[in-house]
Amino acid sequence: MAVCTNALRKCANCGKEQEVKLWGSVNTADNPELRDEVRSGRLFVWECPHCGTVNLISDPFLYTDTENSFILVLSADKLNASGEVPGFTSRQVASVGELIEKIRIFEAGLDDIAIELCKYVTCREMGRDADLKFVGTRGADQAIILTYPDKGQMEMLELGFNVYQDCCGILSRNPVIAEKAKGLVRVDRAWISGFIK
């Protein structure tokens, strides 16, 4: 069930208050019409009627996708949550961008730990600390598409699906990594780098 309330928020530009809709949670089984609003990020923005500035809402948010069996909790604060929801992958994210990326990964039927490992390995091969983001897969061979900012522009990078498969193989040989991802965990570059020697 979707939970929505109204609350006052100040515009980041002009400082004037406006009553806006705050979505506390969305369950795609109950509200499939909100899936695209979340995936596009439209659910998390409001336009100031005074100055026209588009503002981002970053309040805590719970997203449940029963079809793809994952739960995402958006919170900038580290949460202390233990236990698992049987049959679901649970993740914490710190931003709307991370939330959208995780949705794309899980809807593509991919393992987010393996994707983070792909991104880590790719940065090492590039010889730079690029902020890689998963966009999707392309073609019959399911090439992994990543983007990253470079000199004020977004660059695109395509990885063969074999890179993802290799990373899945590494994870299968190191089950402690998957074990540490149980419960509500923030799986990102910092988390995966903690397992790399």
Rosetta constraint file for C-alpha pairs under 8 A:
AtomPair CA 1 CA 25 HARMONIC 7.44 0.50
AtomPair CA 1 CA 26 HARMONIC 6.17 0.50
AtomPair CA 1 CA 27 HARMONIC 5.38 0.50
AtomPair CA 1 CA 30 HARMONIC 5.37 0.50
AtomPair CA 1 CA 31 HARMONIC 6.85 0.50
AtomPair CA 2 CA 23 HARMONIC 7.40 0.50
AtomPair CA 2 CA 24 HARMONIC 7.37 0.50
AtomPair CA 2 CA 25 HARMONIC 5.19 0.50
AtomPair CA 2 CA 26 HARMONIC 4.30 0.50
AtomPair CA 2 CA 27 HARMONIC 6.01 0.50
AtomPair CA 2 CA 30 HARMONIC 7.39 0.50
AtomPair CA 2 CA 31 HARMONIC 6.77 0.50
AtomPair CA 3 CA 23 HARMONIC 5.80 0.50
AtomPair CA 3 CA 24 HARMONIC 5.16 0.50
AtomPair CA 3 CA 25 HARMONIC 5.11 0.50
AtomPair CA 3 CA 26 HARMONIC 6.70 0.50
AtomPair CA 4 CA 21 HARMONIC 6.58 0.50
AtomPair CA 4 CA 22 HARMONIC 5.56 0.50
AtomPair CA 4 CA 23 HARMONIC 4.36 0.50
AtomPair CA 4 CA 24 HARMONIC 5.79 0.50
AtomPair CA 4 CA 25 HARMONIC 7.34 0.50
AtomPair CA 5 CA 21 HARMONIC 5.80 0.50
AtomPair CA 5 CA 22 HARMONIC 5.28 0.50
AtomPair CA 5 CA 23 HARMONIC 6.52 0.50
AtomPair CA 5 CA 24 HARMONIC 7.62 0.50
AtomPair CA 6 CA 19 HARMONIC 6.24 0.50
AtomPair CA 6 CA 20 HARMONIC 5.47 0.50
AtomPair CA 6 CA 21 HARMONIC 4.65 0.50
AtomPair CA 6 CA 22 HARMONIC 5.82 0.50
AtomPair CA 7 CA 19 HARMONIC 5.28 0.50
AtomPair CA 7 CA 20 HARMONIC 5.58 0.50
AtomPair CA 7 CA 21 HARMONIC 6.61 0.50
AtomPair CA 7 CA 22 HARMONIC 6.77 0.50
AtomPair CA 8 CA 17 HARMONIC 6.04 0.50
AtomPair CA 8 CA 18 HARMONIC 5.36 0.50
AtomPair CA 8 CA 19 HARMONIC 4.37 0.50
AtomPair CA 8 CA 20 HARMONIC 6.20 0.50
AtomPair CA 9 CA 17 HARMONIC 5.34 0.50
AtomPair CA 9 CA 18 HARMONIC 5.50 0.50
AtomPair CA 9 CA 19 HARMONIC 6.34 0.50
AtomPair CA 9 CA 20 HARMONIC 6.78 0.50
AtomPair CA 10 CA 15 HARMONIC 5.13 0.50
AtomPair CA 10 CA 16 HARMONIC 5.31 0.50
AtomPair CA 10 CA 17 HARMONIC 4.29 0.50
AtomPair CA 10 CA 18 HARMONIC 6.35 0.50
AtomPair CA 11 CA 15 HARMONIC 4.66 0.50
AtomPair CA 11 CA 16 HARMONIC 5.52 0.50
AtomPair CA 11 CA 17 HARMONIC 6.33 0.50
AtomPair CA 11 CA 18 HARMONIC 7.49 0.50
AtomPair CA 11 CA 48 HARMONIC 6.27 0.50
AtomPair CA 11 CA 53 HARMONIC 7.33 0.50
AtomPair CA 11 CA 55 HARMONIC 6.56 0.50
AtomPair CA 12 CA 53 HARMONIC 7.73 0.50
AtomPair CA 12 CA 55 HARMONIC 6.61 0.50
AtomPair CA 13 CA 51 HARMONIC 7.69 0.50
AtomPair CA 13 CA 53 HARMONIC 6.58 0.50
AtomPair CA 14 CA 50 HARMONIC 7.79 0.50
AtomPair CA 14 CA 51 HARMONIC 6.74 0.50
AtomPair CA 16 CA 50 HARMONIC 7.56 0.50
AtomPair CA 18 CA 48 HARMONIC 7.21 0.50
AtomPair CA 20 CA 46 HARMONIC 7.05 0.50
AtomPair CA 22 CA 44 HARMONIC 7.99 0.50
AtomPair CA 22 CA 57 HARMONIC 7.67 0.50
AtomPair CA 22 CA 59 HARMONIC 7.63 0.50
AtomPair CA 23 CA 43 HARMONIC 7.52 0.50
AtomPair CA 23 CA 61 HARMONIC 6.81 0.50
AtomPair CA 24 CA 59 HARMONIC 7.81 0.50
AtomPair CA 24 CA 60 HARMONIC 6.60 0.50
AtomPair CA 24 CA 61 HARMONIC 4.79 0.50
AtomPair CA 24 CA 62 HARMONIC 6.27 0.50
AtomPair CA 25 CA 61 HARMONIC 5.36 0.50
AtomPair CA 25 CA 62 HARMONIC 4.40 0.50
AtomPair CA 25 CA 63 HARMONIC 5.68 0.50
AtomPair CA 25 CA 64 HARMONIC 7.91 0.50
AtomPair CA 26 CA 31 HARMONIC 6.92 0.50
AtomPair CA 26 CA 34 HARMONIC 7.29 0.50
AtomPair CA 26 CA 62 HARMONIC 6.42 0.50
AtomPair CA 26 CA 63 HARMONIC 5.09 0.50
AtomPair CA 26 CA 64 HARMONIC 6.32 0.50
AtomPair CA 27 CA 31 HARMONIC 6.00 0.50
AtomPair CA 27 CA 32 HARMONIC 7.66 0.50
AtomPair CA 27 CA 63 HARMONIC 5.99 0.50
AtomPair CA 27 CA 64 HARMONIC 4.64 0.50
AtomPair CA 27 CA 65 HARMONIC 6.08 0.50
AtomPair CA 27 CA 66 HARMONIC 7.51 0.50
AtomPair CA 28 CA 32 HARMONIC 4.54 0.50
AtomPair CA 28 CA 33 HARMONIC 7.73 0.50
AtomPair CA 28 CA 34 HARMONIC 7.02 0.50
AtomPair CA 28 CA 35 HARMONIC 6.10 0.50
AtomPair CA 28 CA 63 HARMONIC 7.92 0.50
AtomPair CA 28 CA 64 HARMONIC 6.33 0.50
AtomPair CA 28 CA 65 HARMONIC 5.27 0.50
AtomPair CA 28 CA 66 HARMONIC 6.75 0.50
AtomPair CA 28 CA 67 HARMONIC 7.90 0.50
AtomPair CA 29 CA 65 HARMONIC 6.92 0.50
AtomPair CA 29 CA 66 HARMONIC 6.13 0.50
AtomPair CA 29 CA 67 HARMONIC 7.34 0.50
AtomPair CA 31 CA 35 HARMONIC 7.46 0.50
AtomPair CA 33 CA 37 HARMONIC 7.69 0.50
AtomPair CA 34 CA 38 HARMONIC 6.30 0.50
AtomPair CA 35 CA 39 HARMONIC 6.13 0.50
AtomPair CA 36 CA 40 HARMONIC 5.87 0.50
AtomPair CA 37 CA 41 HARMONIC 6.07 0.50
AtomPair CA 37 CA 42 HARMONIC 5.13 0.50
AtomPair CA 37 CA 43 HARMONIC 5.19 0.50
AtomPair CA 38 CA 42 HARMONIC 6.36 0.50
AtomPair CA 38 CA 43 HARMONIC 5.43 0.50
AtomPair CA 38 CA 44 HARMONIC 7.54 0.50
AtomPair CA 38 CA 100 HARMONIC 7.39 0.50
AtomPair CA 39 CA 100 HARMONIC 5.51 0.50
AtomPair CA 39 CA 103 HARMONIC 7.08 0.50
AtomPair CA 39 CA 104 HARMONIC 7.93 0.50
AtomPair CA 40 CA 100 HARMONIC 7.47 0.50
AtomPair CA 41 CA 45 HARMONIC 7.16 0.50
AtomPair CA 41 CA 96 HARMONIC 7.08 0.50
AtomPair CA 41 CA 100 HARMONIC 7.28 0.50
AtomPair CA 44 CA 56 HARMONIC 5.77 0.50
AtomPair CA 44 CA 57 HARMONIC 4.90 0.50
AtomPair CA 44 CA 58 HARMONIC 7.07 0.50
AtomPair CA 44 CA 96 HARMONIC 7.54 0.50
AtomPair CA 45 CA 54 HARMONIC 6.45 0.50
AtomPair CA 45 CA 55 HARMONIC 5.41 0.50
AtomPair CA 45 CA 56 HARMONIC 4.57 0.50
AtomPair CA 45 CA 57 HARMONIC 5.65 0.50
AtomPair CA 46 CA 54 HARMONIC 5.61 0.50
AtomPair CA 46 CA 55 HARMONIC 5.29 0.50
AtomPair CA 46 CA 56 HARMONIC 6.68 0.50
AtomPair CA 46 CA 57 HARMONIC 7.52 0.50
AtomPair CA 47 CA 52 HARMONIC 5.71 0.50
AtomPair CA 47 CA 53 HARMONIC 5.57 0.50
AtomPair CA 47 CA 54 HARMONIC 4.32 0.50
AtomPair CA 47 CA 55 HARMONIC 6.06 0.50
AtomPair CA 48 CA 52 HARMONIC 4.88 0.50
AtomPair CA 48 CA 53 HARMONIC 5.31 0.50
AtomPair CA 48 CA 54 HARMONIC 6.35 0.50
AtomPair CA 48 CA 55 HARMONIC 7.29 0.50
AtomPair CA 58 CA 75 HARMONIC 7.86 0.50
AtomPair CA 58 CA 95 HARMONIC 7.04 0.50
AtomPair CA 58 CA 96 HARMONIC 7.05 0.50
AtomPair CA 59 CA 74 HARMONIC 7.74 0.50
AtomPair CA 59 CA 75 HARMONIC 7.08 0.50
AtomPair CA 60 CA 73 HARMONIC 7.26 0.50
AtomPair CA 60 CA 74 HARMONIC 5.24 0.50
AtomPair CA 60 CA 75 HARMONIC 4.82 0.50
AtomPair CA 60 CA 76 HARMONIC 7.69 0.50
AtomPair CA 61 CA 73 HARMONIC 5.79 0.50
AtomPair CA 61 CA 74 HARMONIC 4.93 0.50
AtomPair CA 61 CA 75 HARMONIC 6.93 0.50
AtomPair CA 62 CA 71 HARMONIC 7.31 0.50
AtomPair CA 62 CA 72 HARMONIC 5.88 0.50
AtomPair CA 62 CA 73 HARMONIC 4.66 0.50
AtomPair CA 62 CA 74 HARMONIC 6.34 0.50
AtomPair CA 63 CA 71 HARMONIC 5.68 0.50
AtomPair CA 63 CA 72 HARMONIC 5.07 0.50
AtomPair CA 63 CA 73 HARMONIC 6.39 0.50
AtomPair CA 64 CA 69 HARMONIC 7.78 0.50
AtomPair CA 64 CA 70 HARMONIC 6.14 0.50
AtomPair CA 64 CA 71 HARMONIC 4.55 0.50
AtomPair CA 64 CA 72 HARMONIC 6.52 0.50
AtomPair CA 65 CA 69 HARMONIC 5.70 0.50
AtomPair CA 65 CA 70 HARMONIC 5.43 0.50
AtomPair CA 65 CA 71 HARMONIC 6.32 0.50
AtomPair CA 66 CA 70 HARMONIC 6.66 0.50
AtomPair CA 68 CA 106 HARMONIC 6.85 0.50
AtomPair CA 68 CA 107 HARMONIC 6.36 0.50
AtomPair CA 68 CA 109 HARMONIC 7.79 0.50
AtomPair CA 69 CA 87 HARMONIC 6.59 0.50
AtomPair CA 69 CA 88 HARMONIC 4.70 0.50
AtomPair CA 69 CA 89 HARMONIC 6.43 0.50
AtomPair CA 70 CA 88 HARMONIC 4.90 0.50
AtomPair CA 70 CA 89 HARMONIC 4.60 0.50
AtomPair CA 70 CA 90 HARMONIC 5.79 0.50
AtomPair CA 70 CA 91 HARMONIC 7.99 0.50
AtomPair CA 70 CA 106 HARMONIC 7.40 0.50
AtomPair CA 71 CA 88 HARMONIC 6.74 0.50
AtomPair CA 71 CA 89 HARMONIC 6.18 0.50
AtomPair CA 71 CA 90 HARMONIC 4.70 0.50
AtomPair CA 71 CA 91 HARMONIC 6.41 0.50
AtomPair CA 72 CA 90 HARMONIC 5.86 0.50
AtomPair CA 72 CA 91 HARMONIC 5.01 0.50
AtomPair CA 72 CA 92 HARMONIC 5.75 0.50
AtomPair CA 72 CA 93 HARMONIC 7.01 0.50
AtomPair CA 72 CA 99 HARMONIC 7.07 0.50
AtomPair CA 73 CA 90 HARMONIC 7.88 0.50
AtomPair CA 73 CA 91 HARMONIC 6.35 0.50
AtomPair CA 73 CA 92 HARMONIC 4.75 0.50
AtomPair CA 73 CA 93 HARMONIC 6.12 0.50
AtomPair CA 74 CA 92 HARMONIC 5.94 0.50
AtomPair CA 74 CA 93 HARMONIC 4.92 0.50
AtomPair CA 74 CA 94 HARMONIC 5.65 0.50
AtomPair CA 74 CA 95 HARMONIC 6.49 0.50
AtomPair CA 74 CA 96 HARMONIC 7.25 0.50
AtomPair CA 74 CA 99 HARMONIC 6.82 0.50
AtomPair CA 75 CA 79 HARMONIC 7.73 0.50
AtomPair CA 75 CA 92 HARMONIC 7.00 0.50
AtomPair CA 75 CA 93 HARMONIC 6.29 0.50
AtomPair CA 75 CA 94 HARMONIC 5.17 0.50
AtomPair CA 75 CA 95 HARMONIC 7.25 0.50
AtomPair CA 76 CA 93 HARMONIC 7.44 0.50
AtomPair CA 76 CA 94 HARMONIC 4.46 0.50
AtomPair CA 76 CA 95 HARMONIC 6.85 0.50
AtomPair CA 77 CA 94 HARMONIC 7.46 0.50
AtomPair CA 79 CA 92 HARMONIC 7.96 0.50
AtomPair CA 81 CA 183 HARMONIC 7.05 0.50
AtomPair CA 81 CA 184 HARMONIC 5.92 0.50
AtomPair CA 82 CA 183 HARMONIC 5.55 0.50
AtomPair CA 82 CA 184 HARMONIC 6.66 0.50
AtomPair CA 83 CA 182 HARMONIC 7.65 0.50
AtomPair CA 83 CA 183 HARMONIC 5.18 0.50
AtomPair CA 83 CA 184 HARMONIC 7.73 0.50
AtomPair CA 84 CA 88 HARMONIC 7.59 0.50
AtomPair CA 84 CA 90 HARMONIC 7.43 0.50
AtomPair CA 84 CA 182 HARMONIC 6.73 0.50
AtomPair CA 84 CA 183 HARMONIC 4.75 0.50
AtomPair CA 84 CA 184 HARMONIC 7.44 0.50
AtomPair CA 85 CA 89 HARMONIC 7.60 0.50
AtomPair CA 85 CA 90 HARMONIC 7.57 0.50
AtomPair CA 85 CA 183 HARMONIC 7.76 0.50
AtomPair CA 89 CA 182 HARMONIC 7.71 0.50
AtomPair CA 89 CA 183 HARMONIC 7.73 0.50
AtomPair CA 90 CA 182 HARMONIC 7.56 0.50
AtomPair CA 90 CA 183 HARMONIC 6.01 0.50
AtomPair CA 90 CA 184 HARMONIC 5.06 0.50
AtomPair CA 90 CA 185 HARMONIC 6.96 0.50
AtomPair CA 91 CA 183 HARMONIC 7.51 0.50
AtomPair CA 91 CA 184 HARMONIC 4.93 0.50
AtomPair CA 91 CA 185 HARMONIC 5.00 0.50
AtomPair CA 91 CA 186 HARMONIC 5.60 0.50
AtomPair CA 91 CA 187 HARMONIC 6.98 0.50
AtomPair CA 92 CA 184 HARMONIC 5.89 0.50
AtomPair CA 92 CA 185 HARMONIC 5.49 0.50
AtomPair CA 92 CA 186 HARMONIC 4.64 0.50
AtomPair CA 92 CA 187 HARMONIC 7.61 0.50
AtomPair CA 93 CA 98 HARMONIC 5.77 0.50
AtomPair CA 93 CA 99 HARMONIC 5.87 0.50
AtomPair CA 93 CA 186 HARMONIC 5.88 0.50
AtomPair CA 94 CA 98 HARMONIC 6.68 0.50
AtomPair CA 94 CA 99 HARMONIC 7.76 0.50
AtomPair CA 95 CA 99 HARMONIC 6.32 0.50
AtomPair CA 96 CA 100 HARMONIC 6.25 0.50
AtomPair CA 97 CA 101 HARMONIC 6.22 0.50
AtomPair CA 98 CA 102 HARMONIC 6.16 0.50
AtomPair CA 99 CA 103 HARMONIC 6.30 0.50
AtomPair CA 100 CA 104 HARMONIC 6.31 0.50
AtomPair CA 101 CA 105 HARMONIC 6.30 0.50
AtomPair CA 101 CA 133 HARMONIC 6.96 0.50
AtomPair CA 101 CA 134 HARMONIC 6.08 0.50
AtomPair CA 101 CA 135 HARMONIC 6.98 0.50
AtomPair CA 102 CA 106 HARMONIC 6.14 0.50
AtomPair CA 102 CA 112 HARMONIC 7.11 0.50
AtomPair CA 103 CA 107 HARMONIC 5.88 0.50
AtomPair CA 104 CA 108 HARMONIC 6.09 0.50
AtomPair CA 104 CA 134 HARMONIC 7.50 0.50
AtomPair CA 104 CA 135 HARMONIC 6.85 0.50
AtomPair CA 104 CA 136 HARMONIC 6.45 0.50
AtomPair CA 105 CA 109 HARMONIC 6.67 0.50
AtomPair CA 105 CA 110 HARMONIC 5.53 0.50
AtomPair CA 105 CA 111 HARMONIC 7.07 0.50
AtomPair CA 105 CA 112 HARMONIC 6.24 0.50
AtomPair CA 105 CA 115 HARMONIC 7.92 0.50
AtomPair CA 105 CA 134 HARMONIC 7.09 0.50
AtomPair CA 105 CA 136 HARMONIC 7.09 0.50
AtomPair CA 106 CA 110 HARMONIC 5.52 0.50
AtomPair CA 106 CA 111 HARMONIC 6.88 0.50
AtomPair CA 106 CA 112 HARMONIC 7.15 0.50
AtomPair CA 108 CA 136 HARMONIC 7.11 0.50
AtomPair CA 108 CA 137 HARMONIC 7.51 0.50
AtomPair CA 110 CA 114 HARMONIC 7.85 0.50
AtomPair CA 110 CA 115 HARMONIC 7.58 0.50
AtomPair CA 111 CA 115 HARMONIC 6.38 0.50
AtomPair CA 112 CA 116 HARMONIC 6.13 0.50
AtomPair CA 112 CA 187 HARMONIC 7.43 0.50
AtomPair CA 113 CA 117 HARMONIC 6.24 0.50
AtomPair CA 113 CA 178 HARMONIC 7.82 0.50
AtomPair CA 113 CA 187 HARMONIC 6.65 0.50
AtomPair CA 113 CA 188 HARMONIC 7.93 0.50
AtomPair CA 113 CA 192 HARMONIC 7.43 0.50
AtomPair CA 114 CA 118 HARMONIC 6.11 0.50
AtomPair CA 114 CA 164 HARMONIC 6.42 0.50
AtomPair CA 114 CA 167 HARMONIC 5.40 0.50
AtomPair CA 114 CA 168 HARMONIC 5.54 0.50
AtomPair CA 114 CA 171 HARMONIC 7.21 0.50
AtomPair CA 115 CA 119 HARMONIC 6.22 0.50
AtomPair CA 115 CA 134 HARMONIC 7.75 0.50
AtomPair CA 115 CA 164 HARMONIC 6.73 0.50
AtomPair CA 115 CA 167 HARMONIC 7.82 0.50
AtomPair CA 116 CA 120 HARMONIC 6.14 0.50
AtomPair CA 116 CA 187 HARMONIC 7.61 0.50
AtomPair CA 116 CA 188 HARMONIC 6.17 0.50
AtomPair CA 116 CA 189 HARMONIC 6.03 0.50
AtomPair CA 116 CA 192 HARMONIC 6.69 0.50
AtomPair CA 117 CA 121 HARMONIC 6.10 0.50
AtomPair CA 117 CA 167 HARMONIC 6.29 0.50
AtomPair CA 117 CA 189 HARMONIC 7.80 0.50
AtomPair CA 117 CA 192 HARMONIC 6.55 0.50
AtomPair CA 118 CA 122 HARMONIC 6.00 0.50
AtomPair CA 118 CA 163 HARMONIC 6.71 0.50
AtomPair CA 118 CA 164 HARMONIC 6.16 0.50
AtomPair CA 118 CA 167 HARMONIC 6.34 0.50
AtomPair CA 119 CA 123 HARMONIC 6.16 0.50
AtomPair CA 119 CA 132 HARMONIC 6.27 0.50
AtomPair CA 119 CA 133 HARMONIC 7.99 0.50
AtomPair CA 119 CA 189 HARMONIC 7.77 0.50
AtomPair CA 120 CA 124 HARMONIC 6.41 0.50
AtomPair CA 120 CA 189 HARMONIC 6.63 0.50
AtomPair CA 120 CA 192 HARMONIC 7.84 0.50
AtomPair CA 120 CA 193 HARMONIC 7.46 0.50
AtomPair CA 121 CA 125 HARMONIC 6.24 0.50
AtomPair CA 122 CA 126 HARMONIC 6.05 0.50
AtomPair CA 123 CA 127 HARMONIC 6.08 0.50
AtomPair CA 123 CA 128 HARMONIC 5.62 0.50
AtomPair CA 123 CA 129 HARMONIC 5.78 0.50
AtomPair CA 123 CA 130 HARMONIC 6.11 0.50
AtomPair CA 124 CA 128 HARMONIC 6.54 0.50
AtomPair CA 124 CA 129 HARMONIC 7.70 0.50
AtomPair CA 130 CA 148 HARMONIC 6.34 0.50
AtomPair CA 130 CA 149 HARMONIC 7.48 0.50
AtomPair CA 131 CA 148 HARMONIC 5.43 0.50
AtomPair CA 131 CA 149 HARMONIC 6.92 0.50
AtomPair CA 132 CA 146 HARMONIC 6.06 0.50
AtomPair CA 132 CA 147 HARMONIC 5.59 0.50
AtomPair CA 132 CA 148 HARMONIC 4.81 0.50
AtomPair CA 133 CA 146 HARMONIC 5.28 0.50
AtomPair CA 133 CA 147 HARMONIC 5.30 0.50
AtomPair CA 133 CA 148 HARMONIC 6.34 0.50
AtomPair CA 134 CA 144 HARMONIC 7.60 0.50
AtomPair CA 134 CA 145 HARMONIC 6.20 0.50
AtomPair CA 134 CA 146 HARMONIC 4.61 0.50
AtomPair CA 134 CA 147 HARMONIC 6.70 0.50
AtomPair CA 135 CA 144 HARMONIC 7.94 0.50
AtomPair CA 135 CA 145 HARMONIC 5.55 0.50
AtomPair CA 135 CA 146 HARMONIC 5.50 0.50
AtomPair CA 135 CA 147 HARMONIC 6.86 0.50
AtomPair CA 136 CA 144 HARMONIC 6.20 0.50
AtomPair CA 136 CA 145 HARMONIC 5.37 0.50
AtomPair CA 136 CA 146 HARMONIC 7.39 0.50
AtomPair CA 137 CA 142 HARMONIC 5.09 0.50
AtomPair CA 137 CA 143 HARMONIC 5.24 0.50
AtomPair CA 137 CA 144 HARMONIC 4.69 0.50
AtomPair CA 137 CA 145 HARMONIC 5.58 0.50
AtomPair CA 138 CA 142 HARMONIC 5.05 0.50
AtomPair CA 138 CA 143 HARMONIC 5.16 0.50
AtomPair CA 138 CA 144 HARMONIC 6.74 0.50
AtomPair CA 138 CA 145 HARMONIC 7.05 0.50
AtomPair CA 139 CA 143 HARMONIC 6.50 0.50
AtomPair CA 141 CA 160 HARMONIC 7.76 0.50
AtomPair CA 141 CA 161 HARMONIC 6.75 0.50
AtomPair CA 142 CA 160 HARMONIC 7.54 0.50
AtomPair CA 142 CA 161 HARMONIC 5.88 0.50
AtomPair CA 143 CA 158 HARMONIC 6.28 0.50
AtomPair CA 143 CA 159 HARMONIC 5.62 0.50
AtomPair CA 143 CA 160 HARMONIC 4.85 0.50
AtomPair CA 143 CA 161 HARMONIC 5.08 0.50
AtomPair CA 144 CA 158 HARMONIC 5.64 0.50
AtomPair CA 144 CA 159 HARMONIC 4.95 0.50
AtomPair CA 144 CA 160 HARMONIC 6.26 0.50
AtomPair CA 144 CA 161 HARMONIC 6.13 0.50
AtomPair CA 144 CA 164 HARMONIC 7.85 0.50
AtomPair CA 145 CA 156 HARMONIC 7.02 0.50
AtomPair CA 145 CA 157 HARMONIC 5.88 0.50
AtomPair CA 145 CA 158 HARMONIC 4.73 0.50
AtomPair CA 145 CA 159 HARMONIC 6.47 0.50
AtomPair CA 146 CA 156 HARMONIC 5.82 0.50
AtomPair CA 146 CA 157 HARMONIC 5.10 0.50
AtomPair CA 146 CA 158 HARMONIC 6.29 0.50
AtomPair CA 146 CA 159 HARMONIC 7.86 0.50
AtomPair CA 147 CA 154 HARMONIC 6.41 0.50
AtomPair CA 147 CA 155 HARMONIC 5.48 0.50
AtomPair CA 147 CA 156 HARMONIC 4.43 0.50
AtomPair CA 147 CA 157 HARMONIC 5.94 0.50
AtomPair CA 148 CA 154 HARMONIC 5.53 0.50
AtomPair CA 148 CA 155 HARMONIC 5.38 0.50
AtomPair CA 148 CA 156 HARMONIC 6.63 0.50
AtomPair CA 149 CA 153 HARMONIC 5.53 0.50
AtomPair CA 149 CA 154 HARMONIC 4.46 0.50
AtomPair CA 149 CA 155 HARMONIC 6.04 0.50
AtomPair CA 150 CA 154 HARMONIC 6.09 0.50
AtomPair CA 150 CA 155 HARMONIC 6.46 0.50
AtomPair CA 159 CA 163 HARMONIC 6.63 0.50
AtomPair CA 160 CA 164 HARMONIC 7.49 0.50
AtomPair CA 161 CA 165 HARMONIC 6.34 0.50
AtomPair CA 162 CA 166 HARMONIC 5.99 0.50
AtomPair CA 163 CA 167 HARMONIC 6.29 0.50
AtomPair CA 164 CA 168 HARMONIC 6.22 0.50
AtomPair CA 165 CA 169 HARMONIC 6.21 0.50
AtomPair CA 166 CA 170 HARMONIC 6.34 0.50
AtomPair CA 167 CA 171 HARMONIC 6.29 0.50
AtomPair CA 168 CA 172 HARMONIC 6.19 0.50
AtomPair CA 169 CA 173 HARMONIC 6.38 0.50
AtomPair CA 170 CA 174 HARMONIC 6.36 0.50
AtomPair CA 171 CA 175 HARMONIC 6.22 0.50
AtomPair CA 171 CA 177 HARMONIC 6.82 0.50
AtomPair CA 171 CA 178 HARMONIC 7.25 0.50
AtomPair CA 174 CA 178 HARMONIC 7.85 0.50
AtomPair CA 175 CA 179 HARMONIC 6.26 0.50
AtomPair CA 176 CA 180 HARMONIC 6.17 0.50
AtomPair CA 177 CA 181 HARMONIC 6.55 0.50
AtomPair CA 177 CA 195 HARMONIC 7.32 0.50
AtomPair CA 178 CA 182 HARMONIC 6.87 0.50
AtomPair CA 181 CA 185 HARMONIC 5.88 0.50
AtomPair CA 181 CA 187 HARMONIC 7.26 0.50
AtomPair CA 186 CA 191 HARMONIC 7.22 0.50
AtomPair CA 187 CA 191 HARMONIC 5.60 0.50
AtomPair CA 187 CA 192 HARMONIC 6.91 0.50
AtomPair CA 188 CA 192 HARMONIC 6.25 0.50
AtomPair CA 189 CA 193 HARMONIC 5.99 0.50
AtomPair CA 190 CA 194 HARMONIC 6.57 0.50
AtomPair CA 191 CA 195 HARMONIC 7.62 0.50
AtomPair CA 192 CA 196 HARMONIC 7.12 0.50
